[in-house]
Amino acid sequence: MARIADPEKMDSIKRAVMECVIDYGYAGVSTALICKKAGVSPGYLYRYYKSKEELVQELVDLEMEKISKNLISDIESSNTLYEVGYKIIKKLFLKANQDPMIAKFTSTVVMDLKIPAGGRSDNFREVFELAERCIKLGKKTGEINPNITPLEVLVVSFTIPFRYLSFSLELDKNKIFTEEEIKKTAQICINAMK
């Protein structure tokens, strides 16, 4: 008979993973550290996950999937590239206002190149294609340099907002992001692509 996972324990494990990845980076996370922070035994964790890598990968894949879905939705519902950036940054910053740890984890996932690609190669391909759609929109509206590459769009799109978020939360643990910051960060991204 299969054991049913205790939802509270599973939430504690997932939050512990996020906290550990934020605090120590992917390379510094261990199963023992996760279990200690979550208040569960290693045996409990291993009933549901084969390894730290599998657990972290599940959370990483969920975050990358959310990012991709948000990008698709925001591109399809926007008339300008600035509007796309504004919508994405607004979601990220408002999430940080509601739950800073999840926003920090998302930022860490995006910025930590040591996190294994796992199933992310398909996500990267999809995000690369979305960057091409952003270029098409930006050229149509005259907002970006016509010679910009998808890689350059991705570097700007993923670096500026996520670093701004991380640095802001590091400087002020009680940081509340404002509408003005959302607009300013979106404009910085557009300016970087001119």
Secondary structure, DSSP 8 states (H G I E B T S, - for coil): ------HHHHHHHHHHHHHHHHHHTGGG--HHHHHHHHT--HHHHHHH-SSHHHHHHHHHHHHHHHHHHHHHHHHHT-SSHHHHHHHHHHHHHHHHHH-HHHHHHHHHHHH-TTS--TTHHHHHHHHHHHHHHHHHHHHHHT-S-TT--HHHHHHHHHHHHHHHHHHHHHH-TT----HHHHHHHHHHHHHHT-
